């Protein structure tokens, strides 16, 4: 049930990323054409594209976390017995939750500090820019908590104990569908 909710919001995040990428391509391409063809440009497009890129990065990290798509190396972990793999995964999940807390806390502080500041071109609160870290932490924590719960209750298969995938082992579909 919880995994289905997580998968649903990851699909929504994926759709938001597609829309953001499309908007970025249109704005940057349009700006290039206007600068070289008409000696003018849309100043808003540069700033908004940068903001969308930051948000896409954080949202993409949530999706990759859900799909266990972050790259890493497992040369030590695969040599451990199952109990050692479980211990290492548990510790890594706890550490990632701690990092999520740090990102949440720091991003929330930056959002509050910069709420009254406005961006140079869009004249929008800079708090929205820093809120991307808050969104990441809030959306990533349930994924990590679910994985920790599954590990502690024995619901995680031994094949899932390796928390990363080599680039050749990347899934080509939704592994949780």
C-alpha positions in Angstrom: 0.0 0.0 0.0 2.7 2.5 1.1 4.9 1.5 -1.9 1.9 2.1 -4.3 1.6 5.7 -2.8 5.3 6.2 -3.2 5.2 4.9 -6.8 2.3 7.2 -7.6 4.1 10.3 -6.3 7.2 9.3 -8.2 5.2 9.1 -11.4 3.9 12.5 -10.7 7.4 13.8 -10.0 8.5 12.2 -13.3 5.7 14.1 -15.1 6.7 17.3 -13.5 10.3 16.7 -14.6 9.2 16.1 -18.2 7.2 19.4 -18.1 10.1 21.2 -16.6 12.6 19.9 -19.1 10.3 20.8 -22.0 9.9 24.3 -20.6 13.7 24.6 -20.2 14.4 23.5 -23.7 11.8 25.9 -25.2 13.0 28.8 -23.1 16.7 28.3 -23.7 16.3 27.5 -27.4 13.9 30.5 -27.8 16.4 32.7 -26.1 19.3 31.6 -28.3 17.2 32.2 -31.5 16.2 35.6 -30.2 19.7 36.6 -29.3 21.3 35.5 -32.5 18.4 36.2 -34.9 16.9 39.4 -33.4 19.6 40.7 -31.0 17.3 40.5 -28.1 16.3 37.9 -25.5 14.0 36.9 -22.7 15.9 37.6 -19.4 13.3 35.6 -17.5 14.2 32.4 -19.3 17.8 32.2 -17.9 16.7 32.4 -14.2 13.6 30.3 -14.6 15.6 27.6 -16.4 18.2 27.6 -13.6 15.4 27.2 -11.0 13.8 24.4 -12.9 17.1 22.6 -13.2 17.7 22.7 -9.5 14.1 21.4 -8.8 14.5 18.7 -11.5 17.8 17.5 -9.8 16.2 17.1 -6.4 13.0 15.5 -7.8 15.1 13.1 -10.0 17.1 12.1 -6.9 13.8 11.0 -5.2 12.8 8.9 -8.2 16.3 7.4 -8.4 16.1 6.6 -4.7 12.8 4.8 -5.1 14.1 2.8 -8.1 17.4 2.1 -6.3 19.0 3.7 -9.3 21.9 5.6 -7.7 25.2 4.3 -8.8 27.8 3.0 -6.4 30.1 0.2 -5.8 29.3 -3.0 -4.0 32.6 -4.8 -4.1 32.8 -5.1 -0.3 29.2 -5.6 0.5 28.7 -8.6 -1.9 31.5 -10.5 -0.1 29.7 -10.2 3.3 27.4 -12.8 4.7 23.7 -12.0 4.6 23.7 -10.7 8.2 26.6 -8.3 7.3 24.7 -7.1 4.3 21.6 -6.5 6.4 23.7 -4.6 9.0 25.4 -2.4 6.3 22.0 -1.7 4.6 20.5 -0.7 7.9 23.3 1.6 8.8 23.3 3.2 5.4 19.5 3.7 5.6 19.9 5.4 9.0 22.7 7.5 7.7 20.6 8.6 4.7 17.7 9.4 7.0 20.1 11.6 9.0 21.3 13.3 5.8 17.6 13.9 4.8 17.1 15.5 8.2 20.1 17.7 7.7 19.0 18.7 4.2 15.4 19.4 5.5 16.7 21.5 8.4 19.2 23.4 6.4 16.9 24.0 3.4 14.0 25.0 5.7 16.3 27.6 7.4 17.4 28.9 4.0 13.8 29.1 2.8 12.9 31.1 5.9 15.9 33.4 5.7 15.4 34.1 2.0 11.6 34.3 2.0 11.6 38.1 1.9 14.4 38.2 -0.7 13.4 38.3 -4.3 15.2 37.0 -7.3 16.9 39.5 -9.6 14.8 38.9 -12.7 11.6 37.1 -11.8 11.2 39.1 -8.6 9.9 36.0 -6.9 10.7 34.9 -3.4 14.1 33.1 -3.2 12.4 30.9 -0.6 10.9 28.9 -3.5 14.4 28.1 -4.8 15.6 26.8 -1.4 12.4 24.9 -0.9 13.6 22.3 -3.4 15.8 20.8 -0.6 12.8 20.7 1.7 10.7 18.9 -0.9 13.5 16.4 -1.5 13.8 15.5 2.2 10.1 15.2 2.7 9.7 13.0 -0.4 12.8 10.9 0.1 12.2 10.1 3.8 9.2 7.9 3.3 11.1 5.8 0.8 14.0 5.3 3.2 11.6 4.6 6.2 9.7 2.0 4.2 13.0 0.3 3.2 14.2 0.4 6.8 10.8 -1.0 8.0 11.0 -3.8 5.4 14.5 -4.6 6.4 13.7 -4.7 10.1 10.6 -6.8 9.7 12.3 -9.4 7.4 10.2 -8.4 4.3 13.2 -7.6 2.2 14.6 -10.3 0.0 18.3 -11.1 0.2 18.6 -9.9 -3.4 17.5 -6.4 -2.3 20.2 -6.1 0.4 22.6 -4.4 -2.0 21.4 -0.8 -2.0 23.0 0.2 -5.3 23.1 -1.1 -8.8 26.0 -1.2 -11.2 25.3 0.8 -14.4 24.9 -2.5 -16.3 22.3 -3.8 -13.8 20.0 -0.8 -14.0 16.3 -1.8 -14.3 14.6 -0.9 -17.5 11.1 -0.5 -16.0 9.5 0.2 -12.7 10.9 -2.4 -10.3 8.0 -1.8 -7.8 5.1 -2.0 -10.2 
